[in-house]
């Protein structure tokens, strides 16, 4: 007998792992979903209840999970839900389980106060549920030849991560200087740094560990999905990977405005700008409040002096907000202007998160054209922490 949609319980955990191993065979064959995605499948009640399921008897036959993430944005905290583990046993497909689970998931995310949701997936599959490609991420390609454009770092020893307390402590200190990142407990750091299929490399100088990178290796190249530390230490690790390990090309994934991007531009053979994730707007007001300090800083840095107001709304919903910009602060509240710039759910995501400037996405009314200088916002999830 089919039951659902419903929240999972701890007794469903083994059946959930069996399902995702079946539906993601590449991960299964390389160690299993639990070893490769340990931050997504945690056998604790407060985690497993966010697994939404259909069951046939005691067997979990369809799954959608949302993972709560607190994301730091220049000191401000934003509540974000990451979607993962969308899976249905092959013999149960075609019954609308995924649709019902995603709709139930959206309802719960609204109720629990998430600002927006992110996932990695196919635009045609998830676009009809409101997710849209958005955000900005640089992808740099560094080759052994292009790396020679910069002067070699000396005085560093590059070693693999061994999961000792000293190494974890050093990585935490380095990573928590990043202005754009997911909030992590020490346990979450340990899970992420110990993921099967990832490798962590450390650069040690006279003062100890000064840099680290997390790589996702394959046969001919490596993707760098997280990094941190001083540029000399990062360069030493890149040189070690290309010269000593003969890794071939390195694909570095980096936030839009990271301080190390200048170095990456100088040592790359080529680069491109891509979308970060797919994003769905859940609460427009909460999203804009979370980014208000960042927008206020940008407004002041551009030397804007006048007070400006703009009202935004999402078509087909009661979500409308007014944003007041001034050199003192950016204030998000209830709308008072007679007319709001009303956009579709997809357009609103692209307006706020990009990747392009607003004018490349839609025609802004004259009064709102100053948003061209302020948007999109800077938002980032590191590749090693996404779900």
Beta strands, then each sheet from edge to edge (+ up, - down):
strand 1: 2-7
strand 2: 51-56
strand 3: 59-73
strand 4: 76-88
strand 5: 116-119
strand 6: 132-134
strand 7: 137-142
strand 8: 157-160
strand 9: 180-182
strand 10: 199-205
strand 11: 208-217
strand 12: 221-229
strand 13: 249-255
strand 14: 270-274
strand 15: 277-281
strand 16: 308-314
strand 17: 320-325
strand 18: 330-333
strand 19: 341-343
sheet 1: 1+ 2- 3+ 4- 5- 15+ 6-
sheet 2: 1+ 2- 3+ 9-
sheet 3: 8+ 10- 11+ 12- 13- 7+ 14-
sheet 4: 18+ 17- 16+ 19+
end
